[in-house]
Amino acid sequence: MAAKKNASEKAGAEVKAAEEKTAAKTSKSSQKKETAAATENVFIEYANGQIDIKNILADIRAAQSAEDGNTPVKTLDVYIKPEEKAAYYVVNGVSEGKKVDLYF
């Protein structure tokens, strides 16, 4: 009977250790999810106006899709010139002076 009790206690200890490992992993993964859920907002303010970078990127994506929707975008470089109320962009390193207008 003592052997069954020792085996039962050992099995219980192993289950408890496994539960603690699972709890630790769950805690770490939930911490990573919290970090990934951060919100980023970037605004350009110029001449008493404001524009969200997300809007500029959306306009660029729409313009690129309308021009050549078949080309996958691997790199995108954006040059914002508020004094011209324009954002120039280069897709995949091919410089063609593409431009979208900014609306403040």
Secondary structure, DSSP 8 states (H G I E B T S, - for coil): -HHHHHHHHHHHHHHHHHHHHHHHHHHHHHHHHHHHT-----EEEETTEEEEHHHHHHHHHHHHHHHHTTS--S-EEEEEEGGGTEEEEEETTEEEEEEEE---
